[in-house]
Amino acid sequence: MSENRTHGVRVAARFAGVGAAAAVAIGLFSTGAANADTFVPLPDGQKVNPAGTVTITRTGEHAIVSPSLSANGAGRVVWVSGAASAVVDTPDGTTGPWNGPTNSPGSNNSSTHGTSIISTGYIVGCQISIGEDAISAGISGNVSLNSAGVGGSLGVNLGPGQVAFVQIDSKDITKSGTYSVEYRDAEMQIQGCAGYAQARAYTTVEVIGNDYSKTTLYGQPFSIG
């Protein structure tokens, strides 16, 4: 009897140990799931300007959203990927500066001051839904990933109601033709936003010269936590 009771206690203890180990494993899996990266697929898009001289297309866009390593509730990290292209077809085949008869500075209302350009990046907002009516509100500044170098990360500090334009890449447009910019796992670190945050891709093509135009294709807004 004594031997049977001892054997039973050992078996029960062994199963209890297995149960405890299983419980720990489940707990770790749950923690991992809560902190896991979130993959966000985003739709393709296209826009043609009214004159039909510029066609912008975006394909293959997606984002991977992670909590910030600082774990302070006010930061998050997002890696974005995508490709944008523009078909530019001006009537005379050229896209050059036009300074007017007095050769004054600037080039026909161009913010680039001398060069036609395609630029792509993201609009990031804190506690604001980034509709087209909100893009011009609460601008906190423009940031360029080019300054971070290849493979670098970009820090964006935002307060409630603020919006920032983050340029990922750009390319000069020198004549009619097709121009493309691509980016993969470009990292943006958003800090200072204790509430919810959103991001939205943009691609702008500005053609200067006698046939001036500025066309912007916006992507679908998505949550970054």
Summary of the structure (lengths in Angstrom):
residues: 225
radius of gyration: 25.9
end to end distance: 61.6
largest distance: 112.2
contacts: 670
relative contact order: 0.22
helix: 16%
strand: 46%
